[in-house]
Every structure is written in C-alpha cells, then in structure tokens.
Amino acid sequence: MGYSAPLNLRDDRGRRWVGAHTPASASLSELFEPLLAADAVDDLDTLAEQLPSNVTVVSRCGESALALRLEGPGVLKSVVLKRLPASARGPFHALLHLHEGSRARRAFEMGHRLRAFGVATPRPLGFLERAFRPRSAPSLHVSEWLDVPSLRAWWTSSEPSYTERQRRLDQDRKSTRLNS
C-alpha cells in the first residue's frame, strides 16, 4: 500500500480525529485543521466556507464532494475533497462492522490496492475519521483530481468504437494479404 503518515487532530469539542496521508501531500493537515476547528465536517456548505486562504473551490461535485485547487510551494495542484456520510445503522450493525473503519478509510485503502494492481484510478492522498466510533460520524477523503470526460461524453464521442476499429484493421490486413 505504500507509506502513509498518520494524522492525529482534535476538533473544538476535544474529540480526537485520526487519519493518514501520503508523504507528498503533507499540507493536508493544514487543510483539515481549520475544518475541525469550525466543526464544519457535518455540512458541505460550511466546509467550503471554512477552507484556508490558499485553497479555492473549483466546483461542487454533487452533494458530497468539492473540487479544490491548492496553491503554495510544494503543494499538489488539484484535489477532490469528499465528505462521506456516517454509515452506522444501529448498535448491532456497528458492532458487526467495528473493524472496518469509516468509508473514507476504506476508499483510501482500496485506492492504493487498485493502483498496486495496475488499475488506473485517482491517487488517494489522505483521509480523516473520528477515532471513537468512526462509522457514526462523517469522514473526509482526499484524492487527486483527474480532468477526464464523463462516461456519457466518452460514449457519445465521434471516435470509432473498439469493434469498428477492429473491423477496419481486419479489412486492412485482408487487403494487404491479397495485394502481396
């Protein structure tokens, strides 16, 4: 999974939040600290208002994610900050899934696993979850921003499909065999 540095922060109520980040994204603790101080993890609009001065919101991606641009020396340029809602459904469900951690932790770990197997996926940069009962509180996940077309735009593009390209290649091969 690679090396990840631990994060240990406290919010304004004294609750402990833990997480991890990749060494290349050491500025994530500077991003998370003001959000915890303002107790902005629960609401995406409040979260966007409490961002540090070197962070600008590029766009809002649905109800749970913000595309951010980080500025500064040695800082990654564009990231996606996802606020993942609590996923605890009750005491029995929480006990059953106690070892799993939050959705942000699982997304961080799975992103590293996919990249280790060679699957092209955005690089996970870090996550933050509550230390006690992580599934009962919202969590934050940060990954790199990839500017790629949506699936619908790619599907309706004017480029020929794989089967069309394969048919053209087969025709070219047949014609070169006949001509030689």
N, CA, C and O of each residue as an XYZ file, in Angstrom:
720
protein
N       0.822     -1.187      0.000
C       0.000      0.000      0.000
C       0.862      1.244      0.000
O       0.371      2.330     -0.308
N       2.119      1.116      0.334
C       2.967      2.290      0.343
C       2.995      2.946      1.704
O       2.275      2.543      2.617
N       3.813      3.936      1.829
C       3.975      4.622      3.096
C       2.900      5.676      3.264
O       2.587      6.407      2.324
N       2.334      5.757      4.456
C       1.394      6.823      4.760
C       1.709      7.351      6.148
O       1.969      6.579      7.071
N       1.685      8.659      6.290
C       1.977      9.303      7.565
C       0.686      9.469      8.353
O      -0.348      9.796      7.771
N       0.725      9.251      9.661
C      -0.506      9.358     10.456
C      -0.913     10.810     10.707
O      -0.075     11.710     10.734
N      -2.196     11.011     10.886
C      -2.759     12.302     11.275
C      -3.455     12.124     12.621
O      -4.246     11.195     12.784
N      -3.179     12.983     13.570
C      -3.861     12.987     14.868
C      -4.261     14.417     15.172
O      -3.413     15.254     15.484
N      -5.556     14.700     15.080
C      -6.062     16.057     15.294
C      -7.209     16.026     16.296
O      -7.793     14.972     16.548
N      -7.528     17.184     16.866
C      -8.675     17.323     17.766
C      -9.548     18.469     17.265
O      -9.049     19.484     16.780
N     -10.868     18.286     17.391
C     -11.765     19.364     16.995
C     -12.007     20.291     18.179
O     -11.411     20.116     19.242
N     -12.889     21.285     17.995
C     -13.125     22.274     19.043
C     -13.821     21.701     20.273
O     -13.794     22.324     21.335
N     -14.436     20.543     20.156
C     -15.085     19.898     21.295
C     -14.157     18.912     22.013
O     -14.556     18.290     22.997
N     -12.931     18.769     21.525
C     -11.966     17.871     22.143
C     -12.010     16.450     21.624
O     -11.265     15.597     22.108
N     -12.868     16.173     20.647
C     -12.933     14.827     20.083
C     -11.703     14.574     19.224
O     -11.228     15.468     18.524
N     -11.195     13.356     19.284
C      -9.989     13.014     18.542
C     -10.360     12.496     17.158
O     -11.270     11.680     17.009
N      -9.645     12.979     16.154
C      -9.809     12.549     14.770
C      -8.472     11.969     14.318
O      -7.416     12.536     14.598
N      -8.522     10.851     13.628
C      -7.315     10.200     13.143
C      -7.436      9.997     11.646
O      -8.532     10.030     11.086
N      -6.305      9.787     11.010
C      -6.289      9.551      9.579
C      -4.887      9.288      9.105
O      -3.992      8.996      9.898
N      -4.701      9.391      7.818
C      -3.392      9.184      7.213
C      -3.317     10.007      5.940
O      -4.339     10.374      5.361
N      -2.103     10.290      5.514
C      -1.905     10.968      4.238
C      -0.602     10.495      3.641
O       0.279     10.010      4.352
N      -0.478     10.635      2.336
C       0.754     10.259      1.658
C       1.799     11.338      1.914
O       1.441     12.497      2.122
N       3.074     10.987      1.903
C       4.115     11.980      2.199
C       4.115     13.169      1.235
O       4.490     14.276      1.624
N       3.703     12.955     -0.005
C       3.693     14.047     -0.979
C       2.624     15.083     -0.658
O       2.687     16.208     -1.155
N       1.659     14.727      0.152
C       0.560     15.643      0.469
C       0.588     16.042      1.940
O      -0.417     15.925      2.641
N       1.737     16.509      2.399
C       1.889     16.880      3.810
C       1.042     18.086      4.185
O       0.838     18.343      5.371
N       0.549     18.823      3.216
C      -0.262     20.008      3.519
C      -1.702     19.654      3.874
O      -2.493     20.554      4.153
N      -2.066     18.379      3.875
C      -3.441     18.008      4.196
C      -3.797     18.310      5.645
O      -4.950     18.625      5.940
N      -2.832     18.219      6.556
C      -3.146     18.561      7.944
C      -3.507     20.037      8.053
O      -4.343     20.410      8.876
N      -2.885     20.884      7.228
C      -3.246     22.305      7.202
C      -4.635     22.519      6.609
O      -5.299     23.509      6.917
N      -5.070     21.601      5.767
C      -6.414     21.677      5.195
C      -7.453     21.186      6.198
O      -8.532     21.770      6.305
N      -7.141     20.118      6.937
C      -8.104     19.522      7.860
C      -8.275     20.321      9.149
O      -9.384     20.382      9.679
N      -7.216     20.932      9.668
C      -7.284     21.606     10.969
C      -8.349     22.700     11.045
O      -9.122     22.704     12.003
N      -8.432     23.641     10.073
C      -9.498     24.665     10.179
C     -10.904     24.080     10.042
O     -11.858     24.622     10.601
N     -11.034     22.983      9.305
C     -12.354     22.364      9.154
C     -12.822     21.759     10.470
O     -14.006     21.828     10.799
N     -11.899     21.165     11.225
C     -12.264     20.596     12.520
C     -12.501     21.682     13.558
O     -13.376     21.548     14.414
N     -11.720     22.761     13.485
C     -11.878     23.850     14.454
C     -13.246     24.509     14.322
O     -13.812     24.962     15.317
N     -13.776     24.567     13.121
C     -15.081     25.201     12.903
C     -16.226     24.198     12.952
O     -17.381     24.568     12.739
N     -15.916     22.923     13.233
C     -16.915     21.859     13.246
C     -17.685     21.843     11.922
O     -18.912     21.751     11.899
N     -16.937     21.936     10.831
C     -17.540     22.065      9.505
C     -17.671     20.735      8.780
O     -18.036     20.720      7.605
N     -17.389     19.637      9.431
C     -17.418     18.347      8.752
C     -18.844     17.904      8.452
O     -19.065     17.134      7.518
N     -19.806     18.374      9.223
C     -21.181     17.912      9.061
C     -21.898     18.494      7.849
O     -22.850     17.879      7.367
N     -21.490     19.636      7.339
C     -22.201     20.297      6.256
C     -21.214     20.733      5.176
O     -20.185     21.337      5.480
N     -21.524     20.431      3.922
C     -20.605     20.745      2.824
C     -20.492     22.246      2.581
O     -19.413     22.724      2.230
N     -21.579     23.004      2.757
C     -21.517     24.450      2.558
C     -20.645     25.116      3.617
O     -19.846     25.996      3.298
N     -20.793     24.704      4.868
C     -19.952     25.226      5.934
C     -18.506     24.823      5.712
O     -17.585     25.592      5.989
N     -18.314     23.612      5.212
C     -16.976     23.122      4.911
C     -16.296     24.011      3.876
O     -15.120     24.343      4.021
N     -17.026     24.399      2.834
C     -16.465     25.247      1.783
C     -16.126     26.644      2.300
O     -15.158     27.253      1.844
N     -16.914     27.158      3.253
C     -16.658     28.490      3.802
C     -15.436     28.531      4.708
O     -14.790     29.573      4.817
N     -15.104     27.420      5.360
C     -14.028     27.397      6.344
C     -12.673     26.968      5.774
O     -11.734     26.726      6.533
N     -12.565     26.874      4.473
C     -11.295     26.453      3.868
C     -10.218     27.517      4.083
O     -10.538     28.704      4.142
N      -8.953     27.120      4.200
C      -7.864     28.098      4.363
C      -7.741     29.015      3.151
O      -8.343     28.759      2.108
N      -6.961     30.082      3.291
C      -6.862     31.091      2.232
C      -6.140     30.582      0.993
O      -6.372     31.101     -0.099
N      -5.270     29.581      1.128
C      -4.544     29.086     -0.050
C      -5.327     28.014     -0.806
O      -4.791     27.392     -1.723
N      -6.594     27.791     -0.431
C      -7.437     26.788     -1.076
C      -8.636     27.478     -1.696
O      -9.320     28.256     -1.030
N      -8.896     27.199     -2.965
C     -10.070     27.754     -3.633
C     -10.943     26.608     -4.129
O     -10.441     25.562     -4.540
N     -12.250     26.818     -4.084
C     -13.195     25.815     -4.561
C     -13.338     25.982     -6.069
O     -13.750     27.041     -6.541
N     -13.005     24.955     -6.816
C     -13.135     24.995     -8.270
C     -14.569     24.690     -8.672
O     -15.162     25.410     -9.476
N     -15.122     23.624     -8.113
C     -16.518     23.288     -8.393
C     -17.052     22.397     -7.287
O     -16.304     21.815     -6.502
N     -18.365     22.312     -7.256
C     -19.034     21.421     -6.312
C     -19.532     20.233     -7.106
O     -20.271     20.392     -8.077
N     -19.130     19.051     -6.697
C     -19.474     17.828     -7.412
C     -20.566     17.095     -6.650
O     -20.273     16.220     -5.834
N     -21.798     17.437     -6.903
C     -22.905     16.783     -6.219
C     -23.073     17.277     -4.793
O     -22.689     18.397     -4.455
N     -23.657     16.415     -3.960
C     -23.943     16.772     -2.581
C     -22.825     16.389     -1.618
O     -22.892     16.718     -0.433
N     -21.797     15.697     -2.113
C     -20.820     15.181     -1.157
C     -19.371     15.499     -1.493
O     -18.487     15.074     -0.748
N     -19.076     16.214     -2.561
C     -17.676     16.424     -2.926
C     -17.427     17.839     -3.418
O     -18.305     18.480     -3.997
N     -16.209     18.313     -3.172
C     -15.741     19.603     -3.653
C     -14.448     19.389     -4.428
O     -13.566     18.658     -3.979
N     -14.334     20.016     -5.576
C     -13.070     20.031     -6.295
C     -12.322     21.275     -5.851
O     -12.831     22.388     -5.984
N     -11.115     21.094     -5.324
C     -10.345     22.187     -4.748
C      -9.044     22.380     -5.489
O      -8.490     21.434     -6.048
N      -8.556     23.608     -5.492
C      -7.228     23.909     -6.017
C      -6.392     24.435     -4.864
O      -6.713     25.451     -4.248
N      -5.306     23.711     -4.585
C      -4.389     24.108     -3.522
C      -3.244     24.894     -4.127
O      -2.695     24.499     -5.156
N      -2.882     25.989     -3.508
C      -1.790     26.826     -4.002
C      -0.740     26.956     -2.918
O      -1.056     27.003     -1.730
N       0.506     27.014     -3.340
C       1.601     27.168     -2.388
C       2.827     26.404     -2.846
O       2.748     25.618     -3.790
N       3.960     26.623     -2.191
C       5.186     25.938     -2.593
C       5.133     24.453     -2.236
O       4.825     24.089     -1.101
N       5.436     23.607     -3.210
C       5.485     22.172     -2.988
C       4.149     21.527     -2.687
O       4.103     20.507     -2.000
N       3.061     22.094     -3.183
C       1.732     21.576     -2.891
C       1.132     21.023     -4.172
O       1.320     21.594     -5.246
N       0.414     19.923     -4.064
C      -0.299     19.379     -5.211
C      -1.340     20.382     -5.681
O      -1.887     21.129     -4.870
N      -1.615     20.412     -6.953
C      -2.448     21.474     -7.511
C      -3.949     21.258     -7.331
O      -4.613     22.094     -6.718
N      -4.492     20.176     -7.841
C      -5.937     19.992     -7.813
C      -6.294     18.702     -7.102
O      -5.737     17.644     -7.394
N      -7.226     18.799     -6.168
C      -7.659     17.627     -5.400
C      -9.177     17.618     -5.299
O      -9.833     18.622     -5.574
N      -9.722     16.488     -4.909
C     -11.149     16.344     -4.645
C     -11.299     16.009     -3.171
O     -10.702     15.047     -2.687
N     -12.083     16.788     -2.464
C     -12.377     16.554     -1.057
C     -13.787     15.991     -0.976
O     -14.755     16.672     -1.312
N     -13.900     14.741     -0.528
C     -15.209     14.100     -0.413
C     -15.600     14.016      1.049
O     -14.812     13.587      1.892
N     -16.815     14.427      1.339
C     -17.390     14.265      2.665
C     -18.299     13.060      2.586
O     -19.339     13.093      1.928
N     -17.900     11.995      3.259
C     -18.659     10.755      3.228
C     -19.538     10.683      4.475
O     -19.033     10.832      5.587
N     -20.833     10.459      4.315
C     -21.733     10.480      5.471
C     -21.504      9.290      6.396
O     -20.860      8.308      6.029
N     -22.044      9.404      7.595
C     -21.954      8.307      8.562
C     -22.687      7.092      8.012
O     -23.697      7.223      7.320
N     -22.172      5.921      8.323
C     -22.791      4.710      7.779
C     -23.237      3.735      8.859
O     -23.522      2.577      8.556
N     -23.302      4.175     10.107
C     -23.782      3.307     11.185
C     -25.299      3.237     11.139
O     -25.970      4.262     11.016
N     -25.838      2.027     11.238
C     -27.283      1.852     11.162
C     -27.894      1.421     12.485
O     -29.112      1.281     12.586
N     -27.082      1.214     13.478
C     -27.582      0.768     14.774
C     -26.468      0.086     15.546
O     -25.382     -0.127     15.007
N     -26.720     -0.257     16.797
C     -25.655     -0.827     17.616
C     -25.170     -2.192     17.125
O     -23.970     -2.462     17.155
N     -26.091     -3.064     16.672
C     -25.675     -4.378     16.189
C     -24.860     -4.241     14.904
O     -23.836     -4.904     14.740
N     -25.311     -3.388     14.005
C     -24.589     -3.159     12.753
C     -23.214     -2.560     13.024
O     -22.234     -2.940     12.382
N     -23.134     -1.624     13.974
C     -21.856     -1.017     14.323
C     -20.907     -2.047     14.921
O     -19.711     -2.018     14.634
N     -21.415     -2.950     15.740
C     -20.590     -3.996     16.332
C     -20.114     -4.978     15.277
O     -18.973     -5.438     15.319
N     -20.973     -5.294     14.346
C     -20.635     -6.226     13.275
C     -19.518     -5.675     12.383
O     -18.668     -6.435     11.920
N     -19.514     -4.371     12.141
C     -18.545     -3.742     11.247
C     -17.532     -2.892     12.003
O     -17.016     -1.920     11.451
N     -17.244     -3.228     13.225
C     -16.355     -2.443     14.077
C     -14.938     -2.356     13.517
O     -14.294     -1.313     13.632
N     -14.454     -3.417     12.926
C     -13.070     -3.463     12.446
C     -12.852     -2.754     11.115
O     -11.703     -2.537     10.728
N     -13.904     -2.388     10.409
C     -13.760     -1.853      9.061
C     -13.329     -0.390      9.002
O     -12.659      0.005      8.047
N     -13.684      0.408      9.970
C     -13.377      1.830      9.893
C     -14.403      2.556      9.047
O     -15.427      1.988      8.667
N     -14.124      3.799      8.758
C     -15.076      4.630      8.020
C     -14.992      4.358      6.519
O     -14.101      3.654      6.044
N     -15.941      4.933      5.792
C     -15.928      4.804      4.328
C     -14.704      5.491      3.732
O     -14.176      5.048      2.712
N     -14.255      6.571      4.364
C     -13.073      7.276      3.859
C     -11.826      6.402      3.979
O     -11.006      6.360      3.062
N     -11.682      5.705      5.103
C     -10.534      4.806      5.284
C     -10.563      3.686      4.250
O      -9.540      3.356      3.650
N     -11.740      3.105      4.049
C     -11.848      2.020      3.072
C     -11.566      2.509      1.656
O     -10.953      1.789      0.868
N     -12.004      3.724      1.321
C     -11.718      4.281     -0.010
C     -10.224      4.541     -0.174
O      -9.670      4.293     -1.245
N      -9.572      5.033      0.864
C      -8.129      5.282      0.838
C      -7.364      3.976      0.626
O      -6.480      3.905     -0.229
N      -7.699      2.951      1.395
C      -7.010      1.663      1.274
C      -7.292      0.993     -0.060
O      -6.381      0.445     -0.681
N      -8.550      1.031     -0.512
C      -8.890      0.395     -1.779
C      -8.256      1.114     -2.966
O      -7.872      0.472     -3.943
N      -8.144      2.431     -2.891
C      -7.465      3.168     -3.959
C      -6.012      2.749     -4.093
O      -5.501      2.605     -5.203
N      -5.344      2.551     -2.952
C      -3.955      2.083     -3.004
C      -3.872      0.655     -3.537
O      -2.954      0.327     -4.289
N      -4.820     -0.194     -3.156
C      -4.819     -1.569     -3.676
C      -5.020     -1.593     -5.177
O      -4.319     -2.315     -5.887
N      -5.971     -0.809     -5.670
C      -6.220     -0.781     -7.120
C      -4.986     -0.306     -7.875
O      -4.637     -0.870     -8.912
N      -4.327      0.723     -7.363
C      -3.115      1.227     -8.023
C      -1.999      0.188     -7.975
O      -1.209      0.093     -8.915
N      -1.918     -0.595     -6.892
C      -0.899     -1.639     -6.792
C      -1.125     -2.740     -7.830
O      -0.167     -3.344     -8.314
N      -2.383     -3.000     -8.169
C      -2.699     -3.995     -9.183
C      -2.674     -3.435    -10.600
O      -2.953     -4.158    -11.557
N      -2.343     -2.156    -10.742
C      -2.206     -1.556    -12.060
C      -3.482     -0.966    -12.629
O      -3.521     -0.640    -13.816
N      -4.520     -0.817    -11.832
C      -5.771     -0.216    -12.299
C      -5.634      1.299    -12.235
O      -5.253      1.847    -11.200
N      -5.941      1.970    -13.326
C      -5.835      3.425    -13.378
C      -6.956      4.041    -12.548
O      -8.131      3.933    -12.900
N      -6.589      4.679    -11.459
C      -7.552      5.301    -10.559
C      -6.907      6.543     -9.960
O      -5.681      6.598     -9.860
N      -7.683      7.535     -9.561
C      -7.073      8.713     -8.939
C      -6.280      8.326     -7.694
O      -6.698      7.463     -6.922
N      -5.155      8.963     -7.513
C      -4.270      8.656     -6.391
C      -4.910      9.120     -5.085
O      -5.210     10.305     -4.942
N      -5.128      8.207     -4.120
C      -5.658      8.636     -2.833
C      -4.588      9.379     -2.047
O      -3.466      8.892     -1.910
N      -4.929     10.554     -1.531
C      -3.948     11.386     -0.843
C      -4.098     11.345      0.671
O      -3.105     11.494      1.383
N      -5.312     11.146      1.186
C      -5.478     11.099      2.631
C      -6.921     10.945      3.033
O      -7.832     11.043      2.212
N      -7.114     10.698      4.339
C      -8.460     10.601      4.885
C      -8.422     11.058      6.334
O      -7.361     11.136      6.954
N      -9.592     11.354      6.853
C      -9.739     11.765      8.249
C     -11.052     11.216      8.768
O     -12.093     11.378      8.132
N     -11.005     10.558      9.938
C     -12.186      9.968     10.545
C     -12.129     10.173     12.052
O     -11.059     10.435     12.603
N     -13.260     10.056     12.715
C     -13.264     10.152     14.166
C     -12.631      8.916     14.768
O     -12.845      7.805     14.283
N     -11.855      9.101     15.817
C     -11.136      7.976     16.420
C     -12.087      7.005     17.112
O     -11.914      5.792     16.998
N     -13.078      7.511     17.821
C     -14.025      6.666     18.534
C     -15.290      6.523     17.698
O     -15.897      7.526     17.321
N     -15.688      5.309     17.408
C     -16.862      5.015     16.580
C     -16.795      5.768     15.246
O     -17.612      6.657     15.009
N     -15.846      5.433     14.377
C     -15.667      6.180     13.125
C     -16.843      6.088     12.166
O     -17.041      6.989     11.351
N     -17.635      5.007     12.247
C     -18.750      4.872     11.312
C     -19.958      5.706     11.715
O     -20.911      5.818     10.944
N     -19.937      6.299     12.922
C     -21.088      7.070     13.382
C     -20.945      8.565     13.091
O     -21.818      9.345     13.472
N     -19.884      8.972     12.436
C     -19.665     10.390     12.118
C     -19.224     10.511     10.668
O     -18.666      9.561     10.118
N     -19.458     11.649     10.037
C     -18.966     11.843      8.676
C     -17.437     11.794      8.643
O     -16.776     12.108      9.633
N     -16.895     11.404      7.515
C     -15.447     11.340      7.361
C     -15.058     12.070      6.075
O     -15.901     12.328      5.216
N     -13.786     12.393      5.957
C     -13.283     13.136      4.792
C     -12.258     12.303      4.050
O     -11.411     11.655      4.666
N     -12.332     12.316      2.732
C     -11.390     11.588      1.870
C     -10.884     12.557      0.817
O     -11.675     13.286      0.218
N      -9.570     12.578      0.580
C      -8.971     13.470     -0.406
C      -8.238     12.628     -1.441
O      -7.442     11.757     -1.090
N      -8.503     12.887     -2.707
C      -7.802     12.213     -3.799
C      -7.437     13.243     -4.852
O      -7.920     14.375     -4.826
N      -6.581     12.839     -5.777
C      -6.185     13.782     -6.822
C      -7.327     13.976     -7.810
O      -8.175     13.101     -7.983
N      -7.331     15.131     -8.449
C      -8.353     15.479     -9.434
C      -7.837     15.085    -10.808
O      -6.742     15.485    -11.201
N      -8.619     14.307    -11.535
C      -8.290     13.947    -12.912
C      -9.309     14.598    -13.819
O     -10.513     14.395    -13.659
N      -8.835     15.370    -14.760
C      -9.724     16.051    -15.684
C      -9.949     15.160    -16.895
O      -9.247     15.271    -17.899
N     -10.927     14.282    -16.793
C     -11.250     13.338    -17.861
C     -12.717     13.513    -18.228
O     -13.503     14.005    -17.418
N     -13.093     13.119    -19.437
C     -14.505     13.254    -19.802
C     -15.368     12.267    -19.022
O     -14.895     11.224    -18.572
N     -16.625     12.615    -18.875
C     -17.552     11.714    -18.200
C     -17.792     10.497    -19.088
O     -17.467     10.504    -20.276
N     -18.355      9.471    -18.504
C     -18.620      8.251    -19.260
C     -19.589      8.525    -20.410
O     -19.427      7.980    -21.503
N     -20.584      9.360    -20.168
C     -21.546      9.686    -21.220
C     -20.871     10.444    -22.371
O     -21.150     10.175    -23.539
N     -19.984     11.390    -22.041
C     -19.285     12.138    -23.086
C     -18.355     11.229    -23.871
O     -18.233     11.365    -25.088
N     -17.705     10.312    -23.190
C     -16.814      9.387    -23.891
C     -17.606      8.455    -24.793
O     -17.183      8.160    -25.911
N     -18.758      7.989    -24.309
C     -19.562      7.039    -25.064
C     -20.140      7.667    -26.326
O     -20.245      7.006    -27.359
N     -20.515      8.940    -26.245
C     -21.126      9.602    -27.398
C     -20.106     10.350    -28.254
O     -20.491     11.104    -29.147
N     -18.819     10.155    -27.995
C     -17.801     10.868    -28.778
C     -17.798     10.363    -30.214
O     -18.342      9.298    -30.509
N     -17.191     11.126    -31.091
C     -17.193     10.792    -32.518
C     -16.106      9.781    -32.882
O     -16.019      9.370    -34.039
N     -15.287      9.377    -31.931
C     -14.264      8.382    -32.232
C     -14.923      7.035    -32.513
O     -15.941      6.707    -31.903
N     -14.356      6.256    -33.424
C     -14.948      4.947    -33.695
C     -14.794      4.017    -32.495
O     -13.825      4.116    -31.742
N     -15.738      3.134    -32.329
C     -15.705      2.206    -31.209
C     -14.612      1.161    -31.413
O     -14.005      1.084    -32.482
N     -14.370      0.365    -30.387
C     -13.336     -0.663    -30.464
C     -13.662     -1.674    -31.559
O     -12.778     -2.079    -32.313
N     -14.928     -2.085    -31.650
C     -15.296     -3.082    -32.662
C     -15.158     -2.509    -34.068
O     -14.769     -3.219    -34.995
N     -15.477     -1.228    -34.226
C     -15.317     -0.593    -35.537
C     -13.839     -0.516    -35.928
O     -13.478     -0.802    -37.070
N     -12.994     -0.129    -34.983
C     -11.551     -0.082    -35.265
C     -11.003     -1.468    -35.575
O     -10.166     -1.626    -36.463
N     -11.479     -2.478    -34.837
C     -11.024     -3.845    -35.079
C     -11.458     -4.315    -36.463
O     -10.693     -4.987    -37.154
N     -12.685     -3.968    -36.878
C     -13.176     -4.349    -38.213
C     -12.322     -3.695    -39.295
O     -11.991     -4.337    -40.291
N     -11.961     -2.417    -39.108
C     -11.116     -1.718    -40.082
C      -9.724     -2.345    -40.166
O      -9.173     -2.484    -41.258
N      -9.158     -2.722    -39.025
C      -7.849     -3.376    -39.030
C      -7.909     -4.712    -39.750
O      -7.000     -5.046    -40.510
N      -8.962     -5.475    -39.524
C      -9.114     -6.759    -40.208
C      -9.227     -6.564    -41.714
O      -8.652     -7.337    -42.479
N      -9.964     -5.537    -42.152
C     -10.079     -5.253    -43.581
C      -8.723     -4.873    -44.168
O      -8.377     -5.306    -45.267
N      -7.953     -4.060    -43.432
C      -6.623     -3.673    -43.906
C      -5.699     -4.876    -44.015
O      -4.925     -4.976    -44.966
N      -5.769     -5.783    -43.061
C      -4.932     -6.980    -43.101
C      -5.308     -7.865    -44.289
O      -4.433     -8.399    -44.970
N      -6.607     -8.017    -44.535
C      -7.052     -8.834    -45.672
C      -6.603     -8.222    -46.981
O      -6.157     -8.937    -47.879
N      -6.713     -6.905    -47.106
C      -6.325     -6.266    -48.351
C      -4.802     -6.346    -48.567
O      -4.360     -6.483    -49.708
N      -4.009     -6.265    -47.520
C      -2.543     -6.390    -47.689
C      -2.160     -7.807    -48.035
O      -1.172     -8.004    -48.743
N      -2.903     -8.824    -47.563
C      -2.604    -10.218    -47.923
C      -2.960    -10.474    -49.382
O      -2.252    -11.190    -50.089
N      -4.059     -9.883    -49.822
C      -4.463    -10.075    -51.215
C      -3.517     -9.374    -52.171
O      -3.266     -9.881    -53.264
N      -2.984     -8.221    -51.787
C      -2.098     -7.462    -52.661
C      -0.681     -8.034    -52.708
O       0.056     -7.753    -53.652
N      -0.292     -8.812    -51.737
C       1.091     -9.327    -51.738
C       1.210    -10.699    -52.322
O       2.310    -11.250    -52.385
